[in-house]
Amino acid sequence: MDKSELDGKYFTNNSTYNCPYCKRNNVSYSIEGVFQIDWTNTKNVYGYLVKCSEGSCKKTSLHLSNFLLRTSSGQFSYPTEHYVTDTTPQRKSIVGLPGPPQVQVDPLYKGKKTEKLSDSSINEVDDLFFYHKPTSYFTLNNLITSEVRKPLDEAENCLSSGYITGASACLRKCIYKLLKHQKIAEQDDSGKFIKFEERLKILSEGQPADIKEYFENIKGVYYITSQEVHENDWKDLDAGDLRFLIESTKEVLEAIYVTPKLREERAQKIQSLRKNKKD
């Protein structure tokens, strides 16, 4: 069974995750801290500090959830229960730093009972969280230039927080930065401006046929932050639409910046082996 989609997630199961720093997949992690914050006047959310177990890494990432989660041996439990919180919000400090996790005995959990999660949209550990930091840097290869990667990171941050307009604007900025970095001209020889769709078509030339589909997808980026934002009610756009456009953009960036470099490196290795082989 193909489980390659797990490579694009943080938590692959309840005991391992893909580290955003050392880029190691399926390494164990430990929960180093748990804290509560007042997200709004009436809503609390919970933060988890997760540390990579890889000896040369040991870096910590941040994960936010709507749930105060049950843990086991310093890792998240799944299928999972969450702790039912008090109705009166209470400010809590970060716990478990330094030293091993103490989440089961921390006041944040004291006196709370557990119940099964009832949210049908949660099917795996990664679904327990609505925000991660780092975000898109986790899935985007560093071979992609930072001036293109950063606005896409901002788009994912906005989407994670529910800011649809901000996410759309950042995604559009990412595409314009991409066209600029790839030196796709804004005007033709006569000085006439070239349409957004035409510039994308020029950029797609020479790309494999299966990638051109994604270029077609991201043409919609132009419209979601122009007429729809300024003149209409933006009724047709939701988080799912944006996620579709963001993932399509990632495929385009991988094809342009990553795949050719990896192919070049493989060719160099093969050439080196050819030189060293015996006649």
N, C-alpha and C positions, 0 to 999 in steps of 0.2 A: 504494500500500500504506500502510495506517494504521500509523504508528510512534509514535503519541502516548504509548505506554507508556514510551518513553525519557525523557519529561519527568519521570518519577518516580524516575529513577536518578541516580547521581552521574556515572559515566563512560558516555558515549553511544557512543564508539568509542575507538580507541587514540590519538587526537590531540585530542579535545575532551571537555569535561564540562560539567555544569550547576552553576554556582557557587552554593553555599548562602548566600553573603553578599550579593552584588549581584543575585541572582536572574536573572542572564543565562543563557540556554540556549546550548549548543553553542559555548562560548568555549574557546580553547586554554588549556592549563595547563602548568606546569613542575614537575618533581620537584626540590624544594629540599633534601631531606635523606632519608637512609635510615638506620635503626638497628635493632638486634636487642635483644630483651629475653628474659629467662627467664620464660616464661609459667607453667611449673611446674618442678619439679626435673628433669624429663626432656624438656621440650618448649620449643622456641624459637618465637617469632613475630617478624614483621618489621613495622616501622612506616615509613610513607611520608608526608612532608610535601609537600603539593601546593599550589601557589600559583596563584591566578587571574591571567590575563594582562591582564584588563581594566584600563585605565589608572587609573580612579578607584577601583578596588577593591584589588587586590594583596594580598588576605588569604589566609591559609594554613589549610588543613584537614588533619585527621589521618586516616589510613587504615591499618588493621591487616590483615595477611594471614598465612596459614600458609606462604607461599612467599617465598623470596628471588627476586624477579622480574627477568627480563631487561628492560632498557630500551633505548631508542633515541632519541638526540637529546633526552634529558631527559624522555621520555614513556614510558608503558608499551607494551610490544609485545604484539600479539595478532593471529593465533593465537600463543600464547606458549610460551616455555620458562622453566623456573625453574632456579636454581642448586642443585645437590646440596650440602647442607651437611655439615660435619664431624660426626662422632658425638659429639665432646666440645664441650659448650656453651662459648662464649666471650663475655664481655661486650664490647660495642662501643659507642663513643660516637657521637653524632649527627654525620653527615658532610655536607659540601656547604653549610654555613652559615658565613659569608656567601659569596656568589659563586655562580657557575654550578655545576650538579651535577657531581660527580666520581665518580659511582657505579661506573663501569666500572674505575677504577683504585684504588678504596678497598680497604683490607685486608679488609673484609667480603666482598669478592668474590674476593680473590686466591687463586689455586690451586684454585678451584672449577670444575667442569665443568657444562655444561647438559644438560638432558634435557627432552623434551616432557612437558607436563602430561598425566596419565592420568585425572584426575578427570572422570568423565562428566557431573557436575552443572554443570561450568563451561562455559558456552556463549558468554560475552561478557566484556568487560573487567570489568564491575561485579561479576561472580560471583567474581572473584579475592580479594575482601575480605570478611571476616566482621564488620567493625566500621568505622563512620565517625563522625567528630565534626566538625561537628554532624550529628545524626541526623534526627529527625522535623521539626526546624525547617526542614530543607531542603525538605520536601514540603508542610508545613503553612503556609498563608498567615498573615501577622501580624495579619490581621483577626480571627483566632480569639483570644479572650481568653487571656492567659497562664496564668490559674489552671486552665484546661482543657487548654491545650497542654502545660504542664510535666509533668503526670503521664503523658501519652501519650508524651512524649519519654523519660521514665524507663522506661516499659514497653518501648519499642523498644531502649533501652540494655540492659535486662535480657535481652530476647530475643536480642539480638546476642551476648551473653555466655553464653547457654544457661541463664539463670536463669528457668525456667518459672514457678515460684511467684511470684517477685518481679514478673515481667512481668504476670502475671494480677492481682495485687493492685493494681499501678499502673494497669492498664487499668480495673479496677472503680472506683478512685478518680476517674479521669477522667470516667466516666459520672456518678458522683454529683455531681462538681463541675459538670458540664454541667446536670444537673437543677436544682441549686441556683442556678446563674447565670441560668437561664431562668425562675426563680421558679415551678417546678412544686412545688406543696405536698406535704409529707410526710403531712399528715393532712387528713381531710375536715372539714366543719363540725361534726360530732359528736365530733371528737377521735380518730376511728379512723384508724389508719395505713393509707396507701394502698400497695398492693403495687407492687414495682419495675416489673413489667410494665405495670401500669395507668398509672404515671407516664410511662413511655416512650410509651405509646399517646396520652396527652394531649399530649405534646410533638410527636408525629408529625402531629397534626391540622393540616390546612392545608398540609402539605408535598405536593409532587408525588407522583403514584402510584409513579413509578419509584424514589423515595427511600424509600418506606415499607418496601420490601423490606429495606433496610439496618437500619431500626429493628427489624424482626423478627429479624435476625441477631444484633444486639447484646443481645437479651434474655438470651442465654446467658451473658453476662458475670457475671450475678448468681450463677450456680450454680458456676462454676469455682473460686471462692475461698470458698465456704461449706461445704456438706456434703462435696464431693469432697476438699477439703484437710484438713478436720478429722476426717473419719470414714472415708473410703475411701482406696484406694491411688492414685487419680487415673490409672487405667490408660488411660482413653479420650482423654486430652488430650495433645497434642504440639505442637511448634513450628508445624506447619502450621495447626492449629486456631487458635492464638493469632494467627498472621499474618492469617488470615481475619477474625478479630474486630477486629483493629487496623485493617485496611484498610476494613472496613465502618464502623467508628467514624469514620475520616477522611472518608468520603463523607457521613456525617451532619453532621459539623462544617462541611464545605464548604457543604452545603445551608443550614445555619442561619446561619452567620456571613459567608460569602464571597459566595455567589451573589446574595443580596438587595442587598448593598452595590454589587456590580459592576453590577447591573441599575439601581440608583438613579443611579449615575454615568453610565451610558449614557443614561438618560432625561434627565438634566440637560444633557448635551451636545446631545442632539436638540432639547431645548427652546431652548437657546441658538442653535442653527442656525435654528430656526423664527423666532425673534425677529429674526435678522439677514438673513433671506432677503428678496429683493425681491418686492413684490406684483405 
